[in-house]
Amino acid sequence: MCLAVPGRIIETRHQRALVDFQGNRMEVCTVLTPDADVHDWVLVHAGFAIAKIEASAAAETWSYLRAMALDDQADALRETETGDA
């Protein structure tokens, strides 16, 4: 399964950008999104900013990702409590 994750550009240089993902930062290639600039939200896949997106779309995606993580944590807790691990 492939997943593109939203992040906010905090710095650009040439065809690279430093992107913030909810506190984690990573340098990505912006060759596919040459108009992306500081404060823009981008979808990042495999180290490439593949599209600019609206802040509302980024927030919605992060909401889904957090919900999935909480579901995984709850499943792990249930497995630990029942000995199904």
PDB file with SEQRES, HELIX, SHEET and CRYST1 records, atoms N, CA, C and O in Angstrom:
SEQRES   1 A   85  MET CYS LEU ALA VAL PRO GLY ARG ILE ILE GLU THR ARG          
SEQRES   2 A   85  HIS GLN ARG ALA LEU VAL ASP PHE GLN GLY ASN ARG MET          
SEQRES   3 A   85  GLU VAL CYS THR VAL LEU THR PRO ASP ALA ASP VAL HIS          
SEQRES   4 A   85  ASP TRP VAL LEU VAL HIS ALA GLY PHE ALA ILE ALA LYS          
SEQRES   5 A   85  ILE GLU ALA SER ALA ALA ALA GLU THR TRP SER TYR LEU          
SEQRES   6 A   85  ARG ALA MET ALA LEU ASP ASP GLN ALA ASP ALA LEU ARG          
SEQRES   7 A   85  GLU THR GLU THR GLY ASP ALA                                  
HELIX    1 AA1 ALA A   55  THR A   82  1                                  28    
SHEET    1 AA1 5 ASN A  24  CYS A  29  0                                        
SHEET    2 AA1 5 ARG A  16  PHE A  21 -1                                        
SHEET    3 AA1 5 VAL A   5  ARG A  13 -1                                        
SHEET    4 AA1 5 TRP A  41  HIS A  45 -1                                        
SHEET    5 AA1 5 PHE A  48  ILE A  53 -1                                        
CRYST1    1.000    1.000    1.000  90.00  90.00  90.00 P 1           1          
ATOM      1  N   MET A   1       0.844  -1.176   0.000  1.00  0.00           N  
ATOM      2  CA  MET A   1       0.000   0.000   0.000  1.00  0.00           C  
ATOM      3  C   MET A   1       0.887   1.236   0.000  1.00  0.00           C  
ATOM      4  O   MET A   1       1.872   1.300   0.735  1.00  0.00           O  
ATOM      5  N   CYS A   2       0.545   2.193  -0.805  1.00  0.00           N  
ATOM      6  CA  CYS A   2       1.280   3.447  -0.876  1.00  0.00           C  
ATOM      7  C   CYS A   2       0.488   4.530  -0.150  1.00  0.00           C  
ATOM      8  O   CYS A   2      -0.743   4.543  -0.167  1.00  0.00           O  
ATOM      9  N   LEU A   3       1.212   5.421   0.476  1.00  0.00           N  
ATOM     10  CA  LEU A   3       0.559   6.479   1.228  1.00  0.00           C  
ATOM     11  C   LEU A   3       1.337   7.774   1.037  1.00  0.00           C  
ATOM     12  O   LEU A   3       2.552   7.807   1.233  1.00  0.00           O  
ATOM     13  N   ALA A   4       0.649   8.824   0.661  1.00  0.00           N  
ATOM     14  CA  ALA A   4       1.244  10.150   0.609  1.00  0.00           C  
ATOM     15  C   ALA A   4       0.801  10.885   1.871  1.00  0.00           C  
ATOM     16  O   ALA A   4      -0.371  10.844   2.245  1.00  0.00           O  
ATOM     17  N   VAL A   5       1.739  11.550   2.515  1.00  0.00           N  
ATOM     18  CA  VAL A   5       1.479  12.198   3.795  1.00  0.00           C  
ATOM     19  C   VAL A   5       1.563  13.711   3.624  1.00  0.00           C  
ATOM     20  O   VAL A   5       2.485  14.207   2.976  1.00  0.00           O  
ATOM     21  N   PRO A   6       0.609  14.454   4.197  1.00  0.00           N  
ATOM     22  CA  PRO A   6       0.663  15.909   4.078  1.00  0.00           C  
ATOM     23  C   PRO A   6       1.687  16.512   5.027  1.00  0.00           C  
ATOM     24  O   PRO A   6       1.859  16.064   6.161  1.00  0.00           O  
ATOM     25  N   GLY A   7       2.354  17.530   4.533  1.00  0.00           N  
ATOM     26  CA  GLY A   7       3.306  18.278   5.350  1.00  0.00           C  
ATOM     27  C   GLY A   7       3.331  19.723   4.905  1.00  0.00           C  
ATOM     28  O   GLY A   7       2.893  20.060   3.805  1.00  0.00           O  
ATOM     29  N   ARG A   8       3.852  20.574   5.778  1.00  0.00           N  
ATOM     30  CA  ARG A   8       3.906  22.010   5.479  1.00  0.00           C  
ATOM     31  C   ARG A   8       5.345  22.423   5.237  1.00  0.00           C  
ATOM     32  O   ARG A   8       6.230  22.123   6.039  1.00  0.00           O  
ATOM     33  N   ILE A   9       5.575  23.105   4.137  1.00  0.00           N  
ATOM     34  CA  ILE A   9       6.924  23.549   3.782  1.00  0.00           C  
ATOM     35  C   ILE A   9       7.344  24.666   4.730  1.00  0.00           C  
ATOM     36  O   ILE A   9       6.622  25.645   4.921  1.00  0.00           O  
ATOM     37  N   ILE A  10       8.528  24.499   5.322  1.00  0.00           N  
ATOM     38  CA  ILE A  10       9.036  25.531   6.223  1.00  0.00           C  
ATOM     39  C   ILE A  10      10.282  26.229   5.671  1.00  0.00           C  
ATOM     40  O   ILE A  10      10.703  27.263   6.188  1.00  0.00           O  
ATOM     41  N   GLU A  11      10.865  25.651   4.616  1.00  0.00           N  
ATOM     42  CA  GLU A  11      12.055  26.260   4.018  1.00  0.00           C  
ATOM     43  C   GLU A  11      12.239  25.663   2.624  1.00  0.00           C  
ATOM     44  O   GLU A  11      11.990  24.475   2.422  1.00  0.00           O  
ATOM     45  N   THR A  12      12.671  26.474   1.668  1.00  0.00           N  
ATOM     46  CA  THR A  12      12.952  25.968   0.325  1.00  0.00           C  
ATOM     47  C   THR A  12      14.351  26.375  -0.102  1.00  0.00           C  
ATOM     48  O   THR A  12      14.867  27.417   0.302  1.00  0.00           O  
ATOM     49  N   ARG A  13      14.951  25.528  -0.927  1.00  0.00           N  
ATOM     50  CA  ARG A  13      16.231  25.847  -1.549  1.00  0.00           C  
ATOM     51  C   ARG A  13      16.353  25.025  -2.825  1.00  0.00           C  
ATOM     52  O   ARG A  13      16.355  23.795  -2.799  1.00  0.00           O  
ATOM     53  N   HIS A  14      16.454  25.732  -3.930  1.00  0.00           N  
ATOM     54  CA  HIS A  14      16.533  25.115  -5.257  1.00  0.00           C  
ATOM     55  C   HIS A  14      15.327  24.199  -5.461  1.00  0.00           C  
ATOM     56  O   HIS A  14      14.193  24.668  -5.356  1.00  0.00           O  
ATOM     57  N   GLN A  15      15.527  22.932  -5.743  1.00  0.00           N  
ATOM     58  CA  GLN A  15      14.399  22.009  -5.944  1.00  0.00           C  
ATOM     59  C   GLN A  15      14.222  21.086  -4.734  1.00  0.00           C  
ATOM     60  O   GLN A  15      13.844  19.923  -4.874  1.00  0.00           O  
ATOM     61  N   ARG A  16      14.504  21.626  -3.546  1.00  0.00           N  
ATOM     62  CA  ARG A  16      14.368  20.877  -2.298  1.00  0.00           C  
ATOM     63  C   ARG A  16      13.576  21.729  -1.319  1.00  0.00           C  
ATOM     64  O   ARG A  16      13.542  22.955  -1.432  1.00  0.00           O  
ATOM     65  N   ALA A  17      12.943  21.072  -0.360  1.00  0.00           N  
ATOM     66  CA  ALA A  17      12.209  21.799   0.675  1.00  0.00           C  
ATOM     67  C   ALA A  17      12.323  21.033   1.987  1.00  0.00           C  
ATOM     68  O   ALA A  17      12.367  19.803   2.005  1.00  0.00           O  
ATOM     69  N   LEU A  18      12.370  21.778   3.073  1.00  0.00           N  
ATOM     70  CA  LEU A  18      12.281  21.186   4.398  1.00  0.00           C  
ATOM     71  C   LEU A  18      10.807  21.219   4.759  1.00  0.00           C  
ATOM     72  O   LEU A  18      10.188  22.283   4.788  1.00  0.00           O  
ATOM     73  N   VAL A  19      10.243  20.039   5.036  1.00  0.00           N  
ATOM     74  CA  VAL A  19       8.805  19.909   5.268  1.00  0.00           C  
ATOM     75  C   VAL A  19       8.569  19.412   6.688  1.00  0.00           C  
ATOM     76  O   VAL A  19       9.252  18.507   7.168  1.00  0.00           O  
ATOM     77  N   ASP A  20       7.587  20.023   7.352  1.00  0.00           N  
ATOM     78  CA  ASP A  20       7.206  19.641   8.704  1.00  0.00           C  
ATOM     79  C   ASP A  20       5.982  18.730   8.646  1.00  0.00           C  
ATOM     80  O   ASP A  20       4.961  19.078   8.054  1.00  0.00           O  
ATOM     81  N   PHE A  21       6.106  17.550   9.275  1.00  0.00           N  
ATOM     82  CA  PHE A  21       5.016  16.580   9.379  1.00  0.00           C  
ATOM     83  C   PHE A  21       4.645  16.449  10.850  1.00  0.00           C  
ATOM     84  O   PHE A  21       5.118  15.533  11.523  1.00  0.00           O  
ATOM     85  N   GLN A  22       3.814  17.340  11.355  1.00  0.00           N  
ATOM     86  CA  GLN A  22       3.359  17.280  12.744  1.00  0.00           C  
ATOM     87  C   GLN A  22       4.538  17.186  13.716  1.00  0.00           C  
ATOM     88  O   GLN A  22       4.506  16.402  14.664  1.00  0.00           O  
ATOM     89  N   GLY A  23       5.569  17.983  13.476  1.00  0.00           N  
ATOM     90  CA  GLY A  23       6.724  18.014  14.375  1.00  0.00           C  
ATOM     91  C   GLY A  23       7.936  17.257  13.867  1.00  0.00           C  
ATOM     92  O   GLY A  23       9.048  17.495  14.338  1.00  0.00           O  
ATOM     93  N   ASN A  24       7.751  16.356  12.925  1.00  0.00           N  
ATOM     94  CA  ASN A  24       8.880  15.656  12.301  1.00  0.00           C  
ATOM     95  C   ASN A  24       9.234  16.389  11.018  1.00  0.00           C  
ATOM     96  O   ASN A  24       8.354  16.791  10.256  1.00  0.00           O  
ATOM     97  N   ARG A  25      10.528  16.559  10.788  1.00  0.00           N  
ATOM     98  CA  ARG A  25      10.949  17.301   9.602  1.00  0.00           C  
ATOM     99  C   ARG A  25      11.766  16.416   8.678  1.00  0.00           C  
ATOM    100  O   ARG A  25      12.521  15.546   9.112  1.00  0.00           O  
ATOM    101  N   MET A  26      11.586  16.671   7.382  1.00  0.00           N  
ATOM    102  CA  MET A  26      12.280  15.875   6.376  1.00  0.00           C  
ATOM    103  C   MET A  26      12.526  16.744   5.153  1.00  0.00           C  
ATOM    104  O   MET A  26      11.686  17.563   4.781  1.00  0.00           O  
ATOM    105  N   GLU A  27      13.684  16.560   4.533  1.00  0.00           N  
ATOM    106  CA  GLU A  27      13.949  17.257   3.289  1.00  0.00           C  
ATOM    107  C   GLU A  27      13.363  16.444   2.147  1.00  0.00           C  
ATOM    108  O   GLU A  27      13.572  15.234   2.069  1.00  0.00           O  
ATOM    109  N   VAL A  28      12.628  17.111   1.259  1.00  0.00           N  
ATOM    110  CA  VAL A  28      11.996  16.426   0.137  1.00  0.00           C  
ATOM    111  C   VAL A  28      12.327  17.151  -1.164  1.00  0.00           C  
ATOM    112  O   VAL A  28      12.721  18.317  -1.163  1.00  0.00           O  
ATOM    113  N   CYS A  29      12.159  16.440  -2.264  1.00  0.00           N  
ATOM    114  CA  CYS A  29      12.377  16.997  -3.588  1.00  0.00           C  
ATOM    115  C   CYS A  29      11.090  17.665  -4.071  1.00  0.00           C  
ATOM    116  O   CYS A  29      10.004  17.100  -3.937  1.00  0.00           O  
ATOM    117  N   THR A  30      11.214  18.860  -4.629  1.00  0.00           N  
ATOM    118  CA  THR A  30      10.040  19.593  -5.114  1.00  0.00           C  
ATOM    119  C   THR A  30      10.014  19.717  -6.641  1.00  0.00           C  
ATOM    120  O   THR A  30       9.328  20.586  -7.181  1.00  0.00           O  
ATOM    121  N   VAL A  31      10.747  18.864  -7.325  1.00  0.00           N  
ATOM    122  CA  VAL A  31      10.789  18.941  -8.782  1.00  0.00           C  
ATOM    123  C   VAL A  31       9.401  18.744  -9.399  1.00  0.00           C  
ATOM    124  O   VAL A  31       9.134  19.270 -10.479  1.00  0.00           O  
ATOM    125  N   LEU A  32       8.519  17.998  -8.737  1.00  0.00           N  
ATOM    126  CA  LEU A  32       7.164  17.769  -9.251  1.00  0.00           C  
ATOM    127  C   LEU A  32       6.183  18.873  -8.857  1.00  0.00           C  
ATOM    128  O   LEU A  32       5.073  18.940  -9.384  1.00  0.00           O  
ATOM    129  N   THR A  33       6.596  19.734  -7.935  1.00  0.00           N  
ATOM    130  CA  THR A  33       5.744  20.834  -7.463  1.00  0.00           C  
ATOM    131  C   THR A  33       6.564  22.133  -7.458  1.00  0.00           C  
ATOM    132  O   THR A  33       6.807  22.708  -6.397  1.00  0.00           O  
ATOM    133  N   PRO A  34       6.989  22.591  -8.642  1.00  0.00           N  
ATOM    134  CA  PRO A  34       7.882  23.750  -8.693  1.00  0.00           C  
ATOM    135  C   PRO A  34       7.278  25.044  -8.149  1.00  0.00           C  
ATOM    136  O   PRO A  34       8.017  25.961  -7.790  1.00  0.00           O  
ATOM    137  N   ASP A  35       5.945  25.135  -8.081  1.00  0.00           N  
ATOM    138  CA  ASP A  35       5.309  26.352  -7.566  1.00  0.00           C  
ATOM    139  C   ASP A  35       5.093  26.304  -6.051  1.00  0.00           C  
ATOM    140  O   ASP A  35       4.599  27.274  -5.476  1.00  0.00           O  
ATOM    141  N   ALA A  36       5.453  25.197  -5.391  1.00  0.00           N  
ATOM    142  CA  ALA A  36       5.293  25.090  -3.936  1.00  0.00           C  
ATOM    143  C   ALA A  36       6.299  26.000  -3.238  1.00  0.00           C  
ATOM    144  O   ALA A  36       7.457  26.090  -3.649  1.00  0.00           O  
ATOM    145  N   ASP A  37       5.852  26.669  -2.187  1.00  0.00           N  
ATOM    146  CA  ASP A  37       6.686  27.641  -1.482  1.00  0.00           C  
ATOM    147  C   ASP A  37       6.465  27.510   0.029  1.00  0.00           C  
ATOM    148  O   ASP A  37       5.625  26.732   0.481  1.00  0.00           O  
ATOM    149  N   VAL A  38       7.221  28.272   0.784  1.00  0.00           N  
ATOM    150  CA  VAL A  38       7.126  28.272   2.239  1.00  0.00           C  
ATOM    151  C   VAL A  38       5.670  28.506   2.665  1.00  0.00           C  
ATOM    152  O   VAL A  38       4.976  29.358   2.111  1.00  0.00           O  
ATOM    153  N   HIS A  39       5.233  27.743   3.645  1.00  0.00           N  
ATOM    154  CA  HIS A  39       3.880  27.746   4.220  1.00  0.00           C  
ATOM    155  C   HIS A  39       2.852  26.974   3.406  1.00  0.00           C  
ATOM    156  O   HIS A  39       1.720  26.803   3.856  1.00  0.00           O  
ATOM    157  N   ASP A  40       3.225  26.499   2.205  1.00  0.00           N  
ATOM    158  CA  ASP A  40       2.297  25.673   1.430  1.00  0.00           C  
ATOM    159  C   ASP A  40       2.240  24.269   2.028  1.00  0.00           C  
ATOM    160  O   ASP A  40       3.210  23.784   2.611  1.00  0.00           O  
ATOM    161  N   TRP A  41       1.087  23.633   1.871  1.00  0.00           N  
ATOM    162  CA  TRP A  41       0.907  22.231   2.255  1.00  0.00           C  
ATOM    163  C   TRP A  41       1.097  21.393   1.013  1.00  0.00           C  
ATOM    164  O   TRP A  41       0.583  21.722  -0.056  1.00  0.00           O  
ATOM    165  N   VAL A  42       1.847  20.292   1.158  1.00  0.00           N  
ATOM    166  CA  VAL A  42       2.105  19.390   0.044  1.00  0.00           C  
ATOM    167  C   VAL A  42       1.876  17.948   0.491  1.00  0.00           C  
ATOM    168  O   VAL A  42       1.998  17.620   1.671  1.00  0.00           O  
ATOM    169  N   LEU A  43       1.541  17.095  -0.476  1.00  0.00           N  
ATOM    170  CA  LEU A  43       1.501  15.660  -0.229  1.00  0.00           C  
ATOM    171  C   LEU A  43       2.868  15.104  -0.593  1.00  0.00           C  
ATOM    172  O   LEU A  43       3.388  15.382  -1.673  1.00  0.00           O  
ATOM    173  N   VAL A  44       3.450  14.319   0.309  1.00  0.00           N  
ATOM    174  CA  VAL A  44       4.788  13.778   0.093  1.00  0.00           C  
ATOM    175  C   VAL A  44       4.711  12.258   0.017  1.00  0.00           C  
ATOM    176  O   VAL A  44       4.130  11.598   0.878  1.00  0.00           O  
ATOM    177  N   HIS A  45       5.311  11.729  -1.036  1.00  0.00           N  
ATOM    178  CA  HIS A  45       5.403  10.283  -1.215  1.00  0.00           C  
ATOM    179  C   HIS A  45       6.813   9.945  -1.694  1.00  0.00           C  
ATOM    180  O   HIS A  45       7.305  10.512  -2.669  1.00  0.00           O  
ATOM    181  N   ALA A  46       7.450   9.017  -0.996  1.00  0.00           N  
ATOM    182  CA  ALA A  46       8.777   8.519  -1.378  1.00  0.00           C  
ATOM    183  C   ALA A  46       9.798   9.647  -1.541  1.00  0.00           C  
ATOM    184  O   ALA A  46      10.657   9.601  -2.421  1.00  0.00           O  
ATOM    185  N   GLY A  47       9.690  10.656  -0.678  1.00  0.00           N  
ATOM    186  CA  GLY A  47      10.662  11.744  -0.699  1.00  0.00           C  
ATOM    187  C   GLY A  47      10.392  12.836  -1.711  1.00  0.00           C  
ATOM    188  O   GLY A  47      11.215  13.734  -1.888  1.00  0.00           O  
ATOM    189  N   PHE A  48       9.243  12.773  -2.383  1.00  0.00           N  
ATOM    190  CA  PHE A  48       8.870  13.779  -3.371  1.00  0.00           C  
ATOM    191  C   PHE A  48       7.579  14.469  -2.964  1.00  0.00           C  
ATOM    192  O   PHE A  48       6.616  13.810  -2.573  1.00  0.00           O  
ATOM    193  N   ALA A  49       7.554  15.791  -3.054  1.00  0.00           N  
ATOM    194  CA  ALA A  49       6.309  16.541  -2.916  1.00  0.00           C  
ATOM    195  C   ALA A  49       5.578  16.355  -4.235  1.00  0.00           C  
ATOM    196  O   ALA A  49       6.016  16.861  -5.269  1.00  0.00           O  
ATOM    197  N   ILE A  50       4.455  15.626  -4.204  1.00  0.00           N  
ATOM    198  CA  ILE A  50       3.793  15.265  -5.463  1.00  0.00           C  
ATOM    199  C   ILE A  50       2.629  16.181  -5.821  1.00  0.00           C  
ATOM    200  O   ILE A  50       2.183  16.192  -6.968  1.00  0.00           O  
ATOM    201  N   ALA A  51       2.128  16.957  -4.845  1.00  0.00           N  
ATOM    202  CA  ALA A  51       1.012  17.872  -5.122  1.00  0.00           C  
ATOM    203  C   ALA A  51       0.877  18.884  -3.998  1.00  0.00           C  
ATOM    204  O   ALA A  51       1.157  18.584  -2.838  1.00  0.00           O  
ATOM    205  N   LYS A  52       0.443  20.088  -4.357  1.00  0.00           N  
ATOM    206  CA  LYS A  52       0.057  21.073  -3.347  1.00  0.00           C  
ATOM    207  C   LYS A  52      -1.385  20.777  -2.953  1.00  0.00           C  
ATOM    208  O   LYS A  52      -2.201  20.383  -3.786  1.00  0.00           O  
ATOM    209  N   ILE A  53      -1.689  20.976  -1.657  1.00  0.00           N  
ATOM    210  CA  ILE A  53      -3.058  20.762  -1.189  1.00  0.00           C  
ATOM    211  C   ILE A  53      -3.466  21.906  -0.276  1.00  0.00           C  
ATOM    212  O   ILE A  53      -2.630  22.675   0.198  1.00  0.00           O  
ATOM    213  N   GLU A  54      -4.762  22.003  -0.039  1.00  0.00           N  
ATOM    214  CA  GLU A  54      -5.296  23.007   0.876  1.00  0.00           C  
ATOM    215  C   GLU A  54      -5.041  22.579   2.322  1.00  0.00           C  
ATOM    216  O   GLU A  54      -4.937  21.388   2.615  1.00  0.00           O  
ATOM    217  N   ALA A  55      -4.942  23.549   3.209  1.00  0.00           N  
ATOM    218  CA  ALA A  55      -4.722  23.268   4.630  1.00  0.00           C  
ATOM    219  C   ALA A  55      -5.848  22.400   5.192  1.00  0.00           C  
ATOM    220  O   ALA A  55      -5.601  21.540   6.038  1.00  0.00           O  
ATOM    221  N   SER A  56      -7.073  22.617   4.733  1.00  0.00           N  
ATOM    222  CA  SER A  56      -8.198  21.828   5.241  1.00  0.00           C  
ATOM    223  C   SER A  56      -8.066  20.353   4.860  1.00  0.00           C  
ATOM    224  O   SER A  56      -8.423  19.477   5.649  1.00  0.00           O  
ATOM    225  N   ALA A  57      -7.563  20.074   3.669  1.00  0.00           N  
ATOM    226  CA  ALA A  57      -7.349  18.688   3.247  1.00  0.00           C  
ATOM    227  C   ALA A  57      -6.241  18.047   4.074  1.00  0.00           C  
ATOM    228  O   ALA A  57      -6.332  16.871   4.426  1.00  0.00           O  
ATOM    229  N   ALA A  58      -5.205  18.803   4.383  1.00  0.00           N  
ATOM    230  CA  ALA A  58      -4.118  18.290   5.219  1.00  0.00           C  
ATOM    231  C   ALA A  58      -4.637  17.964   6.615  1.00  0.00           C  
ATOM    232  O   ALA A  58      -4.316  16.909   7.162  1.00  0.00           O  
ATOM    233  N   ALA A  59      -5.425  18.847   7.189  1.00  0.00           N  
ATOM    234  CA  ALA A  59      -5.977  18.627   8.533  1.00  0.00           C  
ATOM    235  C   ALA A  59      -6.879  17.391   8.553  1.00  0.00           C  
ATOM    236  O   ALA A  59      -6.831  16.606   9.500  1.00  0.00           O  
ATOM    237  N   GLU A  60      -7.688  17.217   7.527  1.00  0.00           N  
ATOM    238  CA  GLU A  60      -8.571  16.055   7.460  1.00  0.00           C  
ATOM    239  C   GLU A  60      -7.760  14.761   7.367  1.00  0.00           C  
ATOM    240  O   GLU A  60      -8.085  13.772   8.024  1.00  0.00           O  
ATOM    241  N   THR A  61      -6.719  14.771   6.559  1.00  0.00           N  
ATOM    242  CA  THR A  61      -5.875  13.588   6.422  1.00  0.00           C  
ATOM    243  C   THR A  61      -5.187  13.245   7.728  1.00  0.00           C  
ATOM    244  O   THR A  61      -5.138  12.078   8.116  1.00  0.00           O  
ATOM    245  N   TRP A  62      -4.645  14.269   8.423  1.00  0.00           N  
ATOM    246  CA  TRP A  62      -3.989  14.008   9.712  1.00  0.00           C  
ATOM    247  C   TRP A  62      -4.994  13.478  10.734  1.00  0.00           C  
ATOM    248  O   TRP A  62      -4.636  12.664  11.585  1.00  0.00           O  
ATOM    249  N   SER A  63      -6.230  13.923  10.661  1.00  0.00           N  
ATOM    250  CA  SER A  63      -7.264  13.412  11.554  1.00  0.00           C  
ATOM    251  C   SER A  63      -7.472  11.916  11.323  1.00  0.00           C  
ATOM    252  O   SER A  63      -7.561  11.145  12.278  1.00  0.00           O  
ATOM    253  N   TYR A  64      -7.549  11.508  10.058  1.00  0.00           N  
ATOM    254  CA  TYR A  64      -7.698  10.086   9.732  1.00  0.00           C  
ATOM    255  C   TYR A  64      -6.479   9.285  10.206  1.00  0.00           C  
ATOM    256  O   TYR A  64      -6.625   8.197  10.764  1.00  0.00           O  
ATOM    257  N   LEU A  65      -5.282   9.828   9.982  1.00  0.00           N  
ATOM    258  CA  LEU A  65      -4.063   9.115  10.382  1.00  0.00           C  
ATOM    259  C   LEU A  65      -4.002   8.927  11.900  1.00  0.00           C  
ATOM    260  O   LEU A  65      -3.612   7.864  12.383  1.00  0.00           O  
ATOM    261  N   ARG A  66      -4.390   9.965  12.648  1.00  0.00           N  
ATOM    262  CA  ARG A  66      -4.411   9.846  14.112  1.00  0.00           C  
ATOM    263  C   ARG A  66      -5.434   8.799  14.554  1.00  0.00           C  
ATOM    264  O   ARG A  66      -5.161   8.015  15.463  1.00  0.00           O  
ATOM    265  N   ALA A  67      -6.603   8.780  13.922  1.00  0.00           N  
ATOM    266  CA  ALA A  67      -7.637   7.804  14.270  1.00  0.00           C  
ATOM    267  C   ALA A  67      -7.144   6.382  13.992  1.00  0.00           C  
ATOM    268  O   ALA A  67      -7.397   5.475  14.785  1.00  0.00           O  
ATOM    269  N   MET A  68      -6.446   6.183  12.880  1.00  0.00           N  
ATOM    270  CA  MET A  68      -5.913   4.861  12.569  1.00  0.00           C  
ATOM    271  C   MET A  68      -4.876   4.436  13.605  1.00  0.00           C  
ATOM    272  O   MET A  68      -4.845   3.275  14.013  1.00  0.00           O  
ATOM    273  N   ALA A  69      -4.039   5.360  14.026  1.00  0.00           N  
ATOM    274  CA  ALA A  69      -3.020   5.048  15.030  1.00  0.00           C  
ATOM    275  C   ALA A  69      -3.673   4.681  16.356  1.00  0.00           C  
ATOM    276  O   ALA A  69      -3.225   3.755  17.032  1.00  0.00           O  
ATOM    277  N   LEU A  70      -4.726   5.399  16.731  1.00  0.00           N  
ATOM    278  CA  LEU A  70      -5.426   5.075  17.976  1.00  0.00           C  
ATOM    279  C   LEU A  70      -6.093   3.707  17.891  1.00  0.00           C  
ATOM    280  O   LEU A  70      -6.098   2.960  18.870  1.00  0.00           O  
ATOM    281  N   ASP A  71      -6.655   3.374  16.733  1.00  0.00           N  
ATOM    282  CA  ASP A  71      -7.256   2.050  16.548  1.00  0.00           C  
ATOM    283  C   ASP A  71      -6.197   0.961  16.701  1.00  0.00           C  
ATOM    284  O   ASP A  71      -6.446  -0.060  17.341  1.00  0.00           O  
ATOM    285  N   ASP A  72      -5.016   1.175  16.117  1.00  0.00           N  
ATOM    286  CA  ASP A  72      -3.925   0.206  16.231  1.00  0.00           C  
ATOM    287  C   ASP A  72      -3.484   0.042  17.674  1.00  0.00           C  
ATOM    288  O   ASP A  72      -3.208  -1.073  18.117  1.00  0.00           O  
ATOM    289  N   GLN A  73      -3.414   1.152  18.416  1.00  0.00           N  
ATOM    290  CA  GLN A  73      -3.025   1.076  19.822  1.00  0.00           C  
ATOM    291  C   GLN A  73      -4.071   0.319  20.634  1.00  0.00           C  
ATOM    292  O   GLN A  73      -3.725  -0.476  21.507  1.00  0.00           O  
ATOM    293  N   ALA A  74      -5.329   0.562  20.351  1.00  0.00           N  
ATOM    294  CA  ALA A  74      -6.405  -0.129  21.065  1.00  0.00           C  
ATOM    295  C   ALA A  74      -6.363  -1.628  20.766  1.00  0.00           C  
ATOM    296  O   ALA A  74      -6.549  -2.442  21.671  1.00  0.00           O  
ATOM    297  N   ASP A  75      -6.122  -1.998  19.513  1.00  0.00           N  
ATOM    298  CA  ASP A  75      -6.013  -3.411  19.147  1.00  0.00           C  
ATOM    299  C   ASP A  75      -4.853  -4.075  19.882  1.00  0.00           C  
ATOM    300  O   ASP A  75      -4.990  -5.188  20.390  1.00  0.00           O  
ATOM    301  N   ALA A  76      -3.718  -3.395  19.937  1.00  0.00           N  
ATOM    302  CA  ALA A  76      -2.550  -3.950  20.627  1.00  0.00           C  
ATOM    303  C   ALA A  76      -2.836  -4.120  22.118  1.00  0.00           C  
ATOM    304  O   ALA A  76      -2.436  -5.118  22.718  1.00  0.00           O  
ATOM    305  N   LEU A  77      -3.519  -3.160  22.712  1.00  0.00           N  
ATOM    306  CA  LEU A  77      -3.863  -3.253  24.127  1.00  0.00           C  
ATOM    307  C   LEU A  77      -4.794  -4.429  24.368  1.00  0.00           C  
ATOM    308  O   LEU A  77      -4.599  -5.180  25.324  1.00  0.00           O  
ATOM    309  N   ARG A  78      -5.797  -4.604  23.526  1.00  0.00           N  
ATOM    310  CA  ARG A  78      -6.728  -5.730  23.679  1.00  0.00           C  
ATOM    311  C   ARG A  78      -5.994  -7.069  23.567  1.00  0.00           C  
ATOM    312  O   ARG A  78      -6.274  -8.004  24.317  1.00  0.00           O  
ATOM    313  N   GLU A  79      -5.045  -7.149  22.617  1.00  0.00           N  
ATOM    314  CA  GLU A  79      -4.273  -8.378  22.439  1.00  0.00           C  
ATOM    315  C   GLU A  79      -3.432  -8.667  23.679  1.00  0.00           C  
ATOM    316  O   GLU A  79      -3.307  -9.821  24.088  1.00  0.00           O  
ATOM    317  N   THR A  80      -2.862  -7.639  24.271  1.00  0.00           N  
ATOM    318  CA  THR A  80      -2.049  -7.797  25.472  1.00  0.00           C  
ATOM    319  C   THR A  80      -2.915  -8.266  26.637  1.00  0.00           C  
ATOM    320  O   THR A  80      -2.515  -9.143  27.403  1.00  0.00           O  
ATOM    321  N   GLU A  81      -4.103  -7.677  26.764  1.00  0.00           N  
ATOM    322  CA  GLU A  81      -4.988  -8.016  27.879  1.00  0.00           C  
ATOM    323  C   GLU A  81      -5.551  -9.431  27.765  1.00  0.00           C  
ATOM    324  O   GLU A  81      -5.786 -10.092  28.777  1.00  0.00           O  
ATOM    325  N   THR A  82      -5.767  -9.896  26.527  1.00  0.00           N  
ATOM    326  CA  THR A  82      -6.359 -11.222  26.341  1.00  0.00           C  
ATOM    327  C   THR A  82      -5.314 -12.301  26.083  1.00  0.00           C  
ATOM    328  O   THR A  82      -5.637 -13.488  26.032  1.00  0.00           O  
ATOM    329  N   GLY A  83      -4.053 -11.882  25.922  1.00  0.00           N  
ATOM    330  CA  GLY A  83      -2.980 -12.843  25.666  1.00  0.00           C  
ATOM    331  C   GLY A  83      -2.948 -13.346  24.243  1.00  0.00           C  
ATOM    332  O   GLY A  83      -2.359 -14.393  23.973  1.00  0.00           O  
ATOM    333  N   ASP A  84      -3.576 -12.616  23.312  1.00  0.00           N  
ATOM    334  CA  ASP A  84      -3.600 -13.019  21.910  1.00  0.00           C  
ATOM    335  C   ASP A  84      -2.402 -12.531  21.124  1.00  0.00           C  
ATOM    336  O   ASP A  84      -2.342 -12.744  19.913  1.00  0.00           O  
ATOM    337  N   ALA A  85      -1.455 -11.889  21.763  1.00  0.00           N  
ATOM    338  CA  ALA A  85      -0.327 -11.270  21.060  1.00  0.00           C  
ATOM    339  C   ALA A  85       0.562 -12.235  20.399  1.00  0.00           C  
ATOM    340  O   ALA A  85       1.547 -11.840  19.774  1.00  0.00           O  
TER     341      ALA A  85                                                      
END                                                                             
